[in-house]
Amino acid sequence: MYQMTETEYKFAELIWEEEPIGSGELVKQCAEKFGWKKSTTYTFIKKLCENGIFKNENDSVFEEYNFEV
C-alpha cells in the first residue's frame, strides 16, 4: 500500500473535503493554502493518481477508492 507523505496527506485532505473538485478549483485552493504554482498542484494530482489514491477525469479529481491511513 502506498504511504503518503505529510504534504501529500494535507493535499489529499483538501480533495476529500471538496470531492469531486474541479482541477481549476484545486489549483486555486492550493495556491491560497500552500502557495503552490499550478504545475506543483498537477504534479501532486498525477503522483496520487498514479498510486491509485485519486482519479482525474473530465477535469474533476475524486477518490479512487476508500483510502485508509
C-alpha positions as CSV (number, residue, x, y, z in Angstrom):
1,M,0.0,0.0,0.0
2,Y,1.2,3.5,-0.9
3,Q,2.4,5.6,2.1
4,M,1.6,9.3,1.6
5,T,4.0,12.0,2.8
6,E,2.7,14.6,5.2
7,T,2.4,17.1,2.4
8,E,0.5,14.6,0.2
9,Y,-1.8,13.9,3.0
10,K,-2.6,17.6,3.5
11,F,-3.3,17.9,-0.2
12,A,-5.5,14.8,-0.1
13,E,-7.5,16.3,2.8
14,L,-8.3,19.2,0.6
15,I,-9.7,16.9,-2.1
16,W,-11.6,14.7,0.4
17,E,-13.3,17.8,1.8
18,E,-14.5,19.0,-1.6
19,E,-14.7,15.9,-3.8
20,P,-15.4,15.8,-6.6
21,I,-13.4,19.0,-7.1
22,G,-12.5,20.6,-10.4
23,S,-8.9,20.7,-11.3
24,G,-9.0,24.5,-11.7
25,E,-10.6,25.0,-8.2
26,L,-8.0,22.7,-6.7
27,V,-5.2,24.7,-8.3
28,K,-6.8,27.9,-6.8
29,Q,-7.1,26.4,-3.3
30,C,-3.6,25.0,-3.3
31,A,-2.2,28.5,-4.3
32,E,-4.2,30.0,-1.4
33,K,-3.4,27.4,1.2
34,F,0.1,26.2,0.3
35,G,1.4,28.9,-2.0
36,W,1.8,26.4,-4.8
37,K,2.0,27.1,-8.5
38,K,-0.3,25.3,-11.0
39,S,2.5,22.9,-12.0
40,T,3.0,21.8,-8.4
41,T,-0.6,21.0,-7.9
42,Y,-0.8,19.0,-11.2
43,T,2.4,17.1,-10.1
44,F,0.7,16.1,-6.9
45,I,-2.5,15.1,-8.7
46,K,-0.5,13.0,-11.2
47,K,1.5,11.2,-8.5
48,L,-1.5,10.4,-6.3
49,C,-3.5,9.2,-9.3
50,E,-0.6,7.0,-10.4
51,N,-0.6,5.5,-7.0
52,G,-4.4,4.7,-7.1
53,I,-5.5,7.2,-4.5
54,F,-7.4,9.6,-6.8
55,K,-8.8,9.7,-10.3
56,N,-8.7,12.8,-12.5
57,E,-11.5,12.6,-15.1
58,N,-13.3,15.3,-17.0
59,D,-11.3,17.9,-15.1
60,S,-12.5,16.6,-11.7
61,V,-10.5,14.9,-9.0
62,F,-12.1,12.4,-6.8
63,E,-11.2,9.4,-4.6
64,E,-10.3,6.2,-6.5
65,Y,-11.2,4.0,-3.5
66,N,-11.8,4.3,0.2
67,F,-8.2,5.1,1.4
68,E,-7.3,4.1,4.9
69,V,-4.4,5.7,6.8
